[in-house]
Amino acid sequence: MDAKGYYLMGEAEIDKVRHLPQKPKLLMHSCCGPCNSFPIEYLSPHFQLTLYFNNHNIYPYDEFIRRFEELKRYVEFFEKENDVNIELILPTYKDETFDKVLASRKEDFEGGQRCKMCYSMRMQEAFRYAAEHGFDYMTTVMTISRQKDSVAINRIAELLQPQFPTVRYLYSNFKKNRGMDRSVQLSKLHNMYRQTYCGCIYSYEDMKKRKGIKEE
């Protein structure tokens, strides 16, 4: 299926949800504040949102915490402005575990097989959490990024879905209908920290090479 097909599947599901007597519970794999800004705004009228910050790939730990705190700041603002409750869950940081798996593909280019492995591990963890805690839906904000392949992300979810039959995956392409533009607008409005690399140690090292940053 192409990007438009997955997007239309997600829109059709949201249309069904609009007519329900109460909001279903949705667990959203969430990374940084800028990427979450539009999906939170778009989905909160239709779902009871819980954000799951399971981004063990982010290196170093200070960067992991910085992104979490920026997301937390935006969520607290959004709750007050819109009179909603959004839970934000921070699992235990497991960067070493992720790095051991991703190391086998450390030479891959950004967006290659290493990244797909990373997407899959985090999405599987989010699916499992959603299933164990009675969520109706699970999704990820990653499809909003211009640097990430929404088809690959949705396909990974499609392959994982049968393992978690009690949870429906909400397909998406949050870039569509100017979603990415709205995300940029919101991040500027709220003066959000915008990182310069995806997250893992390999993307971190690539960023340093691009910028000519040398170790002290």
C-alpha positions as CSV (number, residue, x, y, z in Angstrom):
1,M,0.0,0.0,0.0
2,D,1.2,3.5,-0.7
3,A,1.4,6.6,1.6
4,K,-2.0,7.8,0.4
5,G,-3.7,4.5,1.1
6,Y,-2.4,4.3,4.7
7,Y,-3.4,7.9,5.2
8,L,-7.0,7.2,4.0
9,M,-7.2,4.2,6.3
10,G,-6.3,6.3,9.3
11,E,-8.8,9.0,8.3
12,A,-11.6,6.5,7.9
13,E,-10.8,5.1,11.4
14,I,-10.9,8.6,12.9
15,D,-14.2,9.2,11.1
16,K,-15.7,6.1,12.9
17,V,-14.3,7.3,16.2
18,R,-16.0,10.7,15.9
19,H,-19.4,9.0,16.2
20,L,-18.6,7.0,19.3
21,P,-20.3,7.9,22.6
22,Q,-16.9,8.3,24.3
23,K,-13.3,8.8,23.3
24,P,-11.3,5.5,22.9
25,K,-8.0,5.2,24.6
26,L,-5.0,5.7,22.3
27,L,-1.3,5.1,23.2
28,M,0.9,7.3,21.0
29,H,4.6,6.5,20.7
30,S,6.0,10.0,21.1
31,C,9.4,11.4,20.6
32,C,10.2,15.2,20.6
33,G,7.9,18.2,21.3
34,P,7.9,19.5,17.7
35,C,6.9,16.1,16.2
36,N,4.2,15.7,18.8
37,S,2.7,19.1,18.5
38,F,0.4,18.6,15.5
39,P,-0.6,15.0,16.2
40,I,-1.6,16.0,19.7
41,E,-3.7,18.9,18.4
42,Y,-5.2,16.7,15.7
43,L,-6.0,13.6,17.7
44,S,-7.0,14.9,21.1
45,P,-10.6,15.9,20.1
46,H,-11.2,12.2,19.2
47,F,-9.1,10.1,21.5
48,Q,-8.1,10.0,25.2
49,L,-4.4,10.3,24.6
50,T,-1.5,8.8,26.5
51,L,2.0,9.6,25.2
52,Y,4.7,6.8,25.5
53,F,8.2,8.2,25.4
54,N,10.0,4.9,24.7
55,N,13.0,6.3,22.7
56,H,15.9,4.2,24.0
57,N,17.8,5.0,20.8
58,I,18.4,8.6,21.8
59,Y,22.0,9.3,22.7
60,P,23.4,10.6,24.9
61,Y,21.2,10.5,28.0
62,D,21.2,14.3,28.5
63,E,19.7,14.6,25.0
64,F,17.0,12.0,25.9
65,I,16.0,14.0,29.0
66,R,16.1,17.3,27.1
67,R,13.7,16.0,24.5
68,F,11.4,14.5,27.1
69,E,11.3,17.7,29.1
70,E,10.5,19.8,26.0
71,L,7.6,17.4,25.2
72,K,6.4,17.6,28.9
73,R,6.4,21.4,28.7
74,Y,4.3,21.4,25.6
75,V,1.9,18.8,27.0
76,E,1.3,20.9,30.2
77,F,0.6,24.0,28.1
78,F,-1.8,22.1,25.8
79,E,-3.7,20.6,28.7
80,K,-4.3,24.0,30.3
81,E,-5.3,25.6,27.0
82,N,-7.7,22.9,25.9
83,D,-9.0,21.5,29.3
84,V,-7.9,18.0,28.6
85,N,-5.8,15.4,30.4
86,I,-2.9,13.7,28.6
87,E,-0.8,11.2,30.5
88,L,2.9,11.2,29.6
89,I,4.8,7.9,30.4
90,L,8.6,7.7,30.6
91,P,9.8,4.1,30.6
92,T,13.3,3.1,31.9
93,Y,16.0,4.2,29.5
94,K,17.6,1.2,27.7
95,D,20.1,2.8,25.3
96,E,22.7,0.1,25.7
97,T,20.2,-2.7,24.8
98,F,19.2,-0.8,21.7
99,D,22.8,-0.1,20.7
100,K,23.7,-3.7,20.9
101,V,21.0,-4.5,18.3
102,L,21.6,-1.5,16.1
103,A,25.4,-2.0,16.1
104,S,25.1,-4.8,13.5
105,R,23.9,-2.1,11.0
106,K,26.0,0.8,12.1
107,E,27.3,1.4,8.6
108,D,23.8,1.9,7.2
109,F,22.8,5.2,5.8
110,E,20.3,7.3,7.7
111,G,16.8,6.0,6.8
112,G,18.1,2.5,5.9
113,Q,17.7,-0.9,7.6
114,R,19.2,0.2,10.9
115,C,16.4,2.9,11.2
116,K,13.7,0.4,10.3
117,M,15.0,-2.0,13.0
118,C,14.8,0.9,15.5
119,Y,11.3,1.8,14.5
120,S,10.2,-1.8,14.8
121,M,11.6,-2.3,18.3
122,R,10.0,0.9,19.7
123,M,6.7,0.3,18.0
124,Q,6.6,-3.3,19.3
125,E,7.3,-2.1,22.8
126,A,4.5,0.4,22.5
127,F,2.1,-2.2,21.1
128,R,2.9,-4.5,24.0
129,Y,2.4,-1.7,26.6
130,A,-1.0,-0.8,24.9
131,A,-2.1,-4.4,25.0
132,E,-1.1,-4.9,28.6
133,H,-2.8,-1.7,29.8
134,G,-6.1,-2.0,28.0
135,F,-5.7,0.6,25.3
136,D,-8.0,0.5,22.3
137,Y,-5.5,2.0,19.8
138,M,-1.8,2.6,19.3
139,T,0.0,4.9,16.9
140,T,3.3,6.8,16.4
141,V,4.1,10.4,15.7
142,M,7.0,9.3,13.5
143,T,5.0,9.6,10.2
144,I,5.1,13.4,10.6
145,S,8.9,13.6,9.9
146,R,10.0,14.5,6.3
147,Q,13.1,12.4,7.0
148,K,11.1,9.2,7.8
149,D,9.3,6.9,5.3
150,S,5.6,6.8,6.4
151,V,5.0,3.7,4.2
152,A,7.8,1.8,5.9
153,I,6.5,2.8,9.4
154,N,2.9,1.9,8.6
155,R,4.1,-1.4,7.0
156,I,6.0,-2.3,10.2
157,A,2.8,-1.7,12.2
158,E,0.8,-3.8,9.8
159,L,3.3,-6.7,10.4
160,L,3.3,-6.2,14.2
161,Q,-0.5,-5.9,14.5
162,P,-1.4,-9.7,14.5
163,Q,0.8,-10.1,17.7
164,F,-1.5,-7.7,19.6
165,P,-5.1,-8.5,18.5
166,T,-6.7,-6.4,21.3
167,V,-5.2,-3.2,20.0
168,R,-6.0,-1.5,16.7
169,Y,-3.2,0.4,15.0
170,L,-4.1,3.9,13.8
171,Y,-2.5,4.3,10.4
172,S,-1.3,7.8,9.6
173,N,0.7,10.2,7.5
174,F,0.8,13.2,9.8
175,K,2.7,15.1,7.1
176,K,-0.4,15.3,5.0
177,N,-2.7,18.3,4.8
178,R,0.1,20.6,5.9
179,G,0.6,18.7,9.2
180,M,4.3,19.2,9.0
181,D,3.8,22.9,8.3
182,R,1.6,23.2,11.4
183,S,4.2,21.4,13.5
184,V,6.9,23.9,12.4
185,Q,4.5,26.7,13.2
186,L,3.7,25.4,16.7
187,S,7.3,24.7,17.5
188,K,8.3,28.3,16.6
189,L,5.3,29.7,18.5
190,H,6.4,27.8,21.6
191,N,10.1,28.3,21.1
192,M,10.7,24.5,21.2
193,Y,14.1,22.9,21.1
194,R,14.6,21.3,17.7
195,Q,17.2,18.7,17.6
196,T,19.8,18.4,14.8
197,Y,19.9,14.6,14.5
198,C,17.4,11.7,14.7
199,G,18.6,10.1,18.0
200,C,20.9,7.1,18.0
201,I,24.7,7.2,18.5
202,Y,25.3,6.6,14.8
203,S,23.1,9.6,13.7
204,Y,24.8,11.6,16.5
205,E,28.2,10.8,15.0
206,D,27.0,11.6,11.5
207,M,25.8,15.0,12.8
208,K,29.2,15.8,14.3
209,K,30.9,14.9,11.0
210,R,28.5,17.2,9.1
211,K,29.1,20.0,11.4
212,G,32.8,19.5,11.9
213,I,32.5,18.9,15.6
214,K,35.6,17.3,17.1
215,E,35.8,15.4,20.5
216,E,37.3,17.5,23.3
